[in-house]
Amino acid sequence: MYKRNSRSEKMTLGERVDEWLCIANEDLEVAEMCLSAGKNLHCAFLCQQAVEKILKACIAANDETPLPIHNLPGLASDAGLWELLTVEQKLFLRATTTYAIETRYPGRKKSLVEQCTKEEVGKILASTKEMVVWLKEIINEKLFQEK
């Protein structure tokens, strides 16, 4: 795993997890706003970000520091969750990772904009919410077991 910085070394396990959860919740909230405003690609990007942050919270709940990567399957693996995922969840993580990288490049962005209909991004948002709820349950179980 990635080496902790001095600030995170001073934080409790719960504080480190909460920090990731707060960012994930904010990303999810703004994703909903983007969908309502017709900013579909931005919504998809923020869905990826929300899942990334919740996976990093899972890694933090294991008392490890997540690597600064955006690859959702890799983060799920680092969190020890890959084998627990359904086929659908694995496909979702693979597909959603695209929005962290491809949205940053003009040539690639155009094809994503065409794919990101309101209906399609609504499905991404719904899947993101389901994933976040499930992962929060795992985090709570992990933290509860530690006490």
Buried (B, 14 or more C-beta within 10 A) or exposed (E): EEEBEEEBEEBEBEEBBBBBBEBBBBBBEBBBEBBEEEBBBBBBBBBBBBBBBBBBBBBBBBEBBBBEBBBBBBBBBBBBBBEEBEEEBBEBBEBBBBBBEBBEEEEEEEEBEEEBEEEEBEEBBEBBBEBBEBBBEBBEEBBEEEE
